[in-house]
Amino acid sequence: MEPDETDEAAVTRELLEETGLSVTVSRLVGSVERPAPNGVYAIFDYECQVTSGVLRAGDDASDVAWVDSATLDTLPTTEGLVEALSEWNCLPRA
């Protein structure tokens, strides 16, 4: 996040930069903490609605895709991601 940036503004900016999608930010669905080099990252995940744009990988990813549950199960993911999404009722639909 940038200094004095709200969560909504940060989510909107980051999604546009990293995916090419413009979104409307909705409710907070959950949060997690992950170790960082000098402390802990607090990560807040929000439900969003895509309003425009074309899905594309940002500069820190080699690929991006919309996937269903079956495909997600075949992909490498960050430890704890699928469990958190399941707990928050945010897994992709079949």
N, C-alpha and C positions, 0 to 999 in steps of 0.2 A: 504494500500500500504506500501511496505517497503521503507526505505530511498533510494533516488536516483533511484527508480524503475519507469520505464515508464508505461503509461497506458496499452500499448500492453502487456508488460511483466506481469503486475499485473493481467490483464484479463486472460491471458494464464495460469498463475500459479493458480489463484483462481478457474477457471473452472476445471482444472485437480484435485485440492484438493477436491472440493466440489461436483463434478459430475462424476469423473473418465474419462472425455472426454478431448482429445487433440484437440485444435482448431487453426484455422488461424483467426486472428482478422482482421476485415474489417473496415468499416466506422462507425463513431460516429453517432448514430441514435437519441440521445437526452440526456438531463440531467435534473435532479431535485434536489431540496434541501429539506432535511428533518431535523426536530429538533433532536438534540443530547444532551446528558446530560450536556455537557460543550460547547455548541455552535450549529453549523449546520453541517450536513453531506452533502457534494457535491457528487452526484452520477452521473456517466457518463456511459451510456449504449451503447454498441457496437454491431454491427452485426458480427456474427462469423460463420464460416463453420467448422463443425466437420470433423476431419481428421482421428481420430482413438479413440479407447477406448470403454468401455462398460458402459452405463449409470448406475450409482449407487448413492445412497444417501450418502452425506458426514456425518461427525460426528455431525453436527448441524441440521440434518433433519431426520425425521422418514421414509420418502418415497420420491420418485422422479418418474416422468413419462413424456413422450411426450403426449400432449393432443391436441385435435382439439378445435375449437371455442365453440361448444356445451358443451363439457366437462368442459372447462375453466369457462363457465358461472355458473356451479354448484359448483365450488370450492371456499373456502374462500381465499381472496387475500388481500394484503396490500392496504389500502385506496389510491386511485388514480392510482394504477397500470394499470388497464384495460383502463382507460381513457388516460393515457400517451401512452401506447402501441398502442391504436387506433389512437391518434394524430400523432404518428411517423410511422404509417402504418406497424406495426410489430405484429399484432395479428395473432395467428395461423390460417391456412387455414381450411375451413370446410371439 
